[in-house]
């Protein structure tokens, strides 16, 4: 794991929950080793005819066995707690890192990538990284315990055990490499699969209305098959790696058996010593086998961690240092230009937008209206020129302070599955008087009167249980209670009937000390004179339409 890996650092931080597991592993390994020593002594005592010693040793074995029962329960709880706590930390860390991503870069990415990483990739980390860690630790502790017992019997035997470990470690390392590439490819396929599923579910109505069922089903089958084929390839590589390791272990076990026979005969061990050697070396074989199986799994997650980190990293660095808390003068565009590749959308635009004024922005589709809003929202930087807010370069103003003064009302308003109050306050604490002021300012009083529970009325399914006009008014109330000084409406009237649209327009025009920028194809000629300016965005420029 790379030391500078962000997700890797979260995984490393979760290791503090491993200490109870390690301690319990060590205690249990010591007790199992003690039982092996008791077995040796019982056999020797039996051959010597010492019944008293046999009774005492048997009693000790029973006590050790009873002690192991609660320890096993504690171990199970501790290991489960390690996986749970670490996964929680990784998921929270992932989300925190995601929220630090530049908004323009996030919008350019397919959301399915992030959904896949939060589900498929983190599940893979649980299966191929966290759970194998527990096995590796348990196996390593048991190997150490075996070495201690062998050292008690005859220190020379430790050398043989060490050589055995080295050979098996090399075998595990050599067999882990082939699994890395399929693991990364599987992750990429799962991203595309998740994105495809999200797209199909989003387009459900279109698919049904246009009888696309068979085509989508066929396409889904191909996508699903690709994922399953990659799963098969990964499982095949894992099976082949395991087979090679087991073959190596088989050869080593034969060599160890020959060594044990020679040791018992040449070094004069009694029957008890022979049994101890057999039990101890058998205890060495199992953890070594598990180590050789689990270490390749751990190693295979390296490329996956790198891929996740790369996705979360910002490709461009911000150099924002200025904090703002108000809009006093307004926004000025100086020689602003922006292009999508070869498509020049805006070129050399100069424009003044005064604080507290209301502007209607019109123009043909593809003329640059949405691009202008993206620039003003700091979603994308201009190719050249400058946007100034109260004389300060917008590029130098922190997004956090700017967004506190900026509110958006779009055609598709997002609402949480919560009550109206929380959808207005966005889960922040406000005095009741401020909530009521926002409700009045957005014209929500008549809407709340229709609900028996008023502000506590529950919103369901992103507002599926209320009308488009009610959703728009809730969005405006959000802007008012946040004390936004800039309000951007992007086709907010497109899905509303004329009466509701007119009511909301008058609500917006009546807002005091708020710079309003409304982009709309829905125009009411009789109210256009109420705006401080009507701006036409077309032909790479912005012109003001005179009365």
C-alpha positions in Angstrom: 0.0 0.0 0.0 1.4 3.4 -1.0 2.1 5.6 2.1 0.5 8.6 0.4 -2.7 6.8 -0.4 -5.7 8.6 1.1 -7.9 5.5 1.4 -4.8 3.6 2.5 -4.3 6.1 5.3 -7.9 5.5 6.4 -7.3 1.8 6.4 -4.1 2.2 8.4 -6.0 4.4 10.9 -8.4 1.6 11.4 -5.6 -0.7 12.6 -6.0 0.7 16.1 -9.0 -1.6 16.3 -6.7 -4.5 15.7 -4.9 -4.4 19.0 -7.6 -6.4 20.9 -7.5 -8.9 18.1 -3.7 -9.2 18.3 -3.7 -9.6 22.1 -6.4 -12.2 22.0 -4.6 -14.1 19.2 -1.4 -14.1 21.2 -3.2 -15.3 24.4 -5.0 -18.1 22.5 -1.9 -19.1 20.6 0.0 -19.3 23.9 -2.8 -21.5 25.5 -2.9 -23.8 22.5 0.9 -24.2 22.7 0.6 -24.9 26.4 -1.9 -27.7 25.6 0.6 -29.2 23.2 3.3 -29.2 25.9 0.8 -30.7 28.3 0.1 -33.4 25.8 3.8 -34.2 25.5 4.2 -34.3 29.3 1.0 -36.5 29.7 2.4 -39.1 27.2 5.8 -39.1 29.0 4.1 -39.4 32.4 1.9 -42.3 31.1 5.0 -44.1 29.8 6.7 -43.5 33.2 3.6 -44.7 35.0 3.1 -41.5 37.0 -0.7 -41.3 37.4 -0.5 -38.3 39.8 1.2 -36.2 37.1 -1.3 -37.3 34.5 -4.2 -36.2 36.7 -2.7 -32.8 37.3 -1.8 -32.2 33.7 -5.2 -33.3 32.5 -6.8 -30.9 34.9 -4.7 -28.1 33.6 -5.7 -29.0 30.0 -9.4 -28.8 31.0 -8.9 -25.4 32.6 -7.1 -24.1 29.5 -9.8 -25.5 27.3 -12.6 -23.8 29.3 -10.6 -20.5 29.3 -10.5 -20.7 25.5 -14.3 -20.6 25.1 -14.9 -17.0 26.3 -11.6 -15.9 24.6 -13.0 -17.3 21.2 -16.2 -15.3 21.8 -14.2 -12.1 22.5 -12.1 -12.7 19.5 -15.1 -13.0 17.2 -16.6 -9.8 18.6 -13.2 -7.9 18.3 -12.5 -9.0 14.7 -16.1 -8.1 13.6 -15.6 -4.7 15.4 -12.4 -4.1 13.5 -14.0 -4.7 10.1 -17.0 -2.6 11.0 -15.2 0.3 12.4 -12.6 0.4 9.6 -15.2 0.2 6.9 -17.1 3.1 8.6 -14.0 5.2 8.7 -13.1 4.4 5.0 -16.6 5.3 3.8 -16.8 8.5 5.8 -13.3 9.4 4.7 -14.2 8.7 1.1 -17.2 11.0 1.3 -15.2 13.7 3.0 -12.5 13.5 0.2 -15.2 13.5 -2.4 -16.7 16.7 -1.1 -13.3 18.3 -1.4 -13.3 17.6 -5.1 -13.6 20.5 -7.5 -17.3 20.8 -8.4 -16.5 21.2 -12.1 -14.5 18.0 -12.1 -17.2 16.2 -10.3 -19.8 17.3 -12.8 -17.7 16.1 -15.7 -17.4 12.6 -14.2 -20.0 9.9 -14.4 -21.7 9.6 -11.0 -21.8 5.8 -11.5 -18.0 5.8 -10.9 -18.5 7.1 -7.4 -21.5 4.8 -6.7 -19.4 1.8 -7.8 -16.5 2.8 -5.6 -18.7 3.3 -2.6 -20.4 -0.1 -3.0 -18.4 -2.6 -5.2 -14.9 -1.4 -4.5 -15.4 -1.0 -0.8 -17.0 -4.4 -0.6 -13.9 -5.8 -2.5 -11.6 -4.1 0.1 -13.6 -5.8 2.9 -13.2 -9.2 1.2 -9.7 -8.9 -0.2 -8.1 -6.7 2.4 -9.7 -6.4 5.8 -10.8 -10.0 6.3 -7.5 -11.4 5.0 -5.7 -9.1 7.5 -7.4 -10.9 10.4 -6.3 -14.2 8.9 -2.7 -13.0 8.3 -2.4 -11.8 11.9 -3.9 -15.0 13.4 -1.6 -17.1 11.2 1.5 -15.0 12.0 0.9 -15.1 15.8 0.4 -18.9 15.6 3.7 -19.2 13.6 5.5 -17.3 16.3 3.9 -19.6 19.0 5.1 -22.6 17.0 8.7 -21.2 16.9 8.6 -20.6 20.7 7.5 -24.3 21.3 10.2 -25.6 18.9 12.8 -23.4 20.7 11.8 -25.0 24.0 12.2 -28.5 22.5 15.4 -27.9 20.4 16.6 -24.5 19.1 18.1 -26.2 16.0 14.7 -27.0 14.7 13.8 -23.3 14.5 16.3 -23.0 11.6 14.3 -25.6 9.7 11.0 -23.9 10.4 12.5 -20.5 9.3 13.6 -21.9 6.0 10.2 -23.4 5.5 8.6 -20.0 6.2 10.9 -18.3 3.7 10.1 -20.7 0.9 6.4 -20.4 1.4 6.6 -16.6 1.7 8.4 -16.4 -1.7 5.8 -18.7 -3.2 2.9 -16.5 -1.9 4.6 -13.4 -3.3 5.2 -14.9 -6.7 1.6 -16.1 -6.9 0.0 -12.7 -5.9 1.2 -10.8 -8.9 -1.1 -12.4 -11.5 -4.2 -11.3 -9.4 -3.5 -7.6 -9.5 -4.5 -6.8 -13.1 -7.8 -8.8 -13.1 -8.7 -7.1 -9.8 -8.3 -3.6 -11.3 -10.1 -4.6 -14.5 -13.0 -6.0 -12.5 -13.3 -2.7 -10.6 -13.5 -0.8 -13.9 -16.1 -3.2 -15.3 -18.2 -2.8 -12.1 -18.0 1.0 -12.5 -19.4 0.7 -16.0 -22.0 -1.8 -14.9 -23.2 0.5 -12.0 -23.4 3.5 -14.4 -25.4 1.4 -16.9 -27.9 0.3 -14.2 -28.3 3.9 -13.0 -28.9 5.0 -16.6 -31.5 2.2 -17.3 -33.4 3.0 -14.1 -33.4 6.7 -14.8 -34.7 6.1 -18.4 -37.4 3.6 -17.3 -40.3 5.7 -18.7 -38.5 6.3 -22.0 -37.7 2.5 -22.3 -41.3 1.5 -21.7 -42.9 4.2 -23.9 -40.7 3.4 -26.8 -40.7 -0.4 -26.5 -37.0 -0.6 -25.9 -37.3 -3.5 -23.5 -35.7 -6.2 -25.7 -32.8 -4.0 -26.8 -32.0 -2.9 -23.2 -32.3 -6.4 -21.9 -29.9 -7.6 -24.6 -27.5 -4.8 -23.8 -27.8 -5.5 -20.1 -27.0 -9.2 -20.7 -23.7 -8.3 -22.5 -22.7 -5.9 -19.7 -23.5 -8.4 -17.0 -21.7 -11.2 -18.9 -18.5 -9.0 -19.1 -18.6 -8.6 -15.3 -19.2 -12.3 -14.6 -16.4 -13.3 -17.1 -14.0 -11.0 -15.2 -15.1 -12.6 -11.9 -14.4 -16.0 -13.4 -11.0 -14.9 -14.6 -10.2 -13.5 -11.1 -11.4 -16.7 -9.4 -9.4 -18.8 -11.9 -6.2 -16.9 -11.1 -6.9 -17.3 -7.4 -7.6 -21.0 -7.8 -4.4 -21.5 -9.8 -2.4 -19.5 -7.3 -3.8 -21.6 -4.4 -3.0 -24.9 -6.3 0.6 -23.8 -6.9 0.9 -22.9 -3.2 -0.7 -26.2 -2.0 1.7 -28.1 -4.3 4.6 -26.3 -2.7 3.3 -27.0 0.7 2.8 -30.7 -0.1 6.4 -31.0 -1.2 7.6 -29.2 2.0 5.4 -31.3 4.2 7.1 -34.5 2.8 10.5 -33.0 3.5 9.4 -32.0 7.0 8.1 -35.5 7.7 11.4 -37.0 6.7 13.2 -34.4 8.9 11.0 -35.2 11.9 11.7 -38.9 11.6 15.4 -38.2 11.5 15.2 -35.9 14.4 13.2 -38.3 16.6 15.7 -41.1 15.9 18.9 -39.2 15.9 18.3 -36.8 18.9 16.7 -39.3 21.2 13.3 -37.7 21.7 10.8 -39.8 23.6 7.3 -40.6 22.5 6.0 -37.4 24.0 8.6 -35.4 22.1 7.7 -37.1 18.9 4.0 -36.3 19.3 4.8 -32.7 20.2 6.9 -32.3 17.1 4.2 -33.8 14.9 1.5 -31.6 16.5 3.7 -28.5 16.3 4.7 -28.9 12.7 1.1 -29.6 11.8 0.2 -26.4 13.5 2.9 -24.7 11.4 1.4 -26.0 8.2 -2.1 -24.6 8.6 -1.2 -21.0 9.4 1.5 -21.0 6.7 -1.1 -22.3 4.2 -3.5 -19.5 5.2 -0.7 -17.0 5.0 0.2 -18.1 1.5 -3.5 -17.9 0.4 -4.3 -14.5 2.0 -1.1 -12.6 1.2 -1.8 -12.6 -2.6 -5.3 -11.3 -1.9 -3.9 -8.4 0.2 -1.4 -7.7 -2.5 -4.1 -7.7 -5.3 -5.8 -4.6 -3.7 -2.9 -2.3 -4.4 -4.0 -1.2 -7.9 -7.6 -0.8 -6.6 -6.5 1.6 -3.9 -4.5 3.6 -6.4 -7.5 3.8 -8.8 -9.8 5.1 -6.0 -7.3 7.7 -4.9 -6.8 8.9 -8.5 -10.5 9.3 -8.9 -10.8 11.4 -5.8 -7.8 13.7 -6.5 -8.4 17.1 -8.0 -6.7 17.5 -11.4 -6.3 21.2 -10.9 -5.3 23.1 -7.8 -7.3 26.1 -6.5 -5.4 29.1 -5.1 -8.3 30.7 -3.2 -7.5 32.8 -0.2 -10.1 35.6 0.1 -13.2 35.2 2.3 -16.3 37.3 1.6 -19.5 37.9 3.6 -21.5 40.3 1.4 -22.1 41.6 -2.1 -22.0 45.4 -2.1 -21.1 46.5 -5.6 -21.9 43.5 -7.8 -20.2 41.4 -10.5 -18.1 42.6 -13.4 -17.0 40.6 -16.4 -13.8 41.8 -18.1 -12.8 40.4 -21.4 -14.3 37.0 -20.5 -13.8 34.1 -23.0 -14.7 30.4 -22.8 -14.7 27.5 -25.2 -15.5 23.8 -25.2 -12.6 22.5 -27.2 -12.9 24.1 -30.7 -16.4 25.5 -29.9 -15.9 29.1 -28.8 -19.0 30.0 -26.7 -18.1 33.4 -25.2 -15.4 35.8 -26.4 -14.2 39.0 -24.9 -17.3 39.7 -22.9 -17.6 42.8 -20.8 -20.6 43.2 -18.5 -21.6 44.8 -15.2 -24.2 43.2 -12.9 -25.1 45.6 -10.1 -25.8 44.3 -6.6 -29.5 44.1 -5.8 -30.5 44.4 -9.4 -32.7 41.9 -11.3 -31.6 40.6 -14.8 -33.4 38.4 -17.3 -31.1 36.4 -19.5 -32.4 35.2 -22.8 -31.0 33.8 -26.0 -31.1 30.8 -28.4 -30.3 27.3 -27.2 -26.6 26.7 -27.3 -25.9 30.4 -27.3 -24.0 30.4 -24.0 -26.6 31.0 -21.3 -25.8 27.9 -19.3 -22.1 28.5 -19.8 -22.4 32.0 -18.4 -24.1 30.5 -15.3 -21.4 27.9 -14.9 -18.8 30.6 -14.9 -20.7 32.7 -12.4 -21.2 29.6 -10.1 -17.5 28.8 -10.2 -18.2 25.5 -11.8 -15.6 26.2 -14.5 -12.9 28.9 -14.8 -12.7 31.2 -17.8 -10.2 30.5 -20.5 -9.2 34.2 -20.4 -10.5 37.4 -18.9 -11.7 38.0 -15.3 -14.8 37.8 -13.2 -14.8 40.3 -10.4 -17.0 40.4 -7.3 -16.8 43.8 -5.5 -13.6 44.4 -7.4 -12.0 41.1 -6.3 -11.0 38.3 -8.7 -13.6 35.6 -8.3 -10.8 33.0 -8.8 -9.2 34.2 -5.5 -12.5 34.0 -3.5 -13.0 30.7 -1.6 -15.8 28.6 -2.8 -17.1 28.1 0.7 -17.6 31.8 1.4 -18.9 32.5 -2.2 -21.4 29.6 -2.1 -22.8 31.0 1.2 -23.9 34.1 -0.7 -25.1 32.2 -3.7 -28.4 30.3 -4.2 -29.7 28.4 -7.1 -33.2 27.5 -8.3 -33.2 25.2 -11.2 -35.9 23.4 -13.3 -35.2 20.2 -11.4 -35.2 21.2 -7.7 -33.7 18.6 -5.4 -35.6 17.9 -2.2 -34.6 15.6 0.7 -36.9 12.9 2.0 -37.6 14.9 5.1 -40.1 17.6 6.2 -40.6 21.0 4.6 -38.8 22.8 7.4 -35.5 20.8 7.0 -35.8 21.2 3.2 -35.9 25.0 3.7 -33.2 25.2 6.4 -31.1 22.4 5.0 -30.8 21.0 8.5 -29.3 24.2 10.0 -30.6 25.9 13.1 -32.5 29.2 12.4 -34.8 31.3 14.7 -38.4 30.6 14.1 -38.9 34.3 13.0 -36.4 33.8 10.2 -38.1 30.6 9.0 -41.4 32.4 8.9 -39.9 35.4 7.1 -38.5 33.0 4.4 -41.9 31.3 4.1 -43.6 34.6 3.5 -41.0 35.9 1.1 -41.3 32.7 -1.0 -45.1 32.8 -1.0 -45.2 29.5 0.8 -47.9 30.5 3.3 -50.8 29.3 1.0 -48.9 26.1 0.3 -48.4 25.3 4.0 -52.0 26.0 4.6 -52.9 23.0 2.4 -50.8 20.7 4.6 -52.4 19.7 7.9 -48.9 19.5 9.5 -47.5 22.6 7.9 -43.7 22.8 8.1 -43.6 19.3 9.4 -45.2 17.9 6.2 -43.0 15.1 4.9 -41.5 15.3 1.4 -41.2 12.0 -0.3 -39.4 10.7 -3.4 -37.6 14.0 -4.2 -40.8 15.9 -4.0 -43.0 13.5 -5.9 -45.9 14.2 -3.4 -46.0 18.0 -4.1 -46.3 20.1 -7.2 -43.6 21.7 -9.3 -44.6 25.2 -8.1 -44.5 24.1 -4.5 -41.0 22.7 -5.0 -39.8 26.0 -6.6 -41.2 28.0 -3.7 -39.3 25.8 -1.2 -36.1 26.4 -3.2 -36.7 30.1 -3.1 -37.3 29.9 0.7 -33.9 28.2 0.9 -32.3 31.1 -0.8 -34.0 33.6 1.4 -33.2 32.0 4.7 -29.6 31.5 3.8 -29.4 35.3 3.2 -28.1 34.7 -0.3 -27.1 37.9 -2.1 -27.0 36.3 -5.5 -29.9 34.2 -6.8 -29.6 32.3 -10.0 -32.8 30.9 -11.6 -32.0 28.4 -14.4 -35.2 27.6 -16.4 -37.0 27.5 -13.0 -40.4 28.2 -14.8 -40.0 25.6 -17.5 -42.2 23.0 -15.9 -44.7 25.3 -14.2 -48.1 26.5 -15.4 -48.3 30.2 -16.3 -50.2 31.3 -13.2 -47.7 29.7 -10.8 -44.7 31.0 -12.9 -46.0 34.5 -12.7 -46.5 34.3 -9.0 -43.0 33.1 -8.4 -41.6 35.7 -10.8 -43.2 38.5 -8.7 -41.8 36.9 -5.5 -38.3 37.0 -7.0 -38.6 40.5 -8.4 -39.7 41.7 -4.9 -36.6 40.4 -3.2 -34.7 43.2 -1.6 -30.9 43.5 -1.8 -30.5 40.3 -3.9 -28.8 40.2 -7.3 -31.1 38.0 -9.4 -30.0 36.4 -12.6 -32.9 34.6 -14.3 -32.4 32.4 -17.4 -35.7 31.5 -19.0 -37.3 30.5 -22.2 -40.6 31.4 -20.6 -41.1 35.1 -21.1 -43.9 37.4 -20.0 -43.7 40.5 -22.1 -45.8 42.5 -19.7 -43.3 42.0 -16.9 -40.0 42.4 -18.7 -39.9 46.1 -17.8 -39.7 45.2 -14.1 -36.2 43.9 -14.6 -33.2 46.2 -14.3 -31.8 44.6 -17.5 -32.6 42.1 -20.2 -29.5 40.4 -21.5 -29.2 38.4 -24.7 -26.5 35.8 -24.9 -25.7 34.8 -28.5 -23.0 34.9 -31.1 -20.2 34.6 -28.5 -21.3 37.8 -26.7 -23.8 39.4 -24.3 -25.8 42.4 -25.3 -28.4 44.4 -23.4 -31.9 44.6 -24.9 -33.2 48.1 -24.6 -36.9 48.9 -23.9 
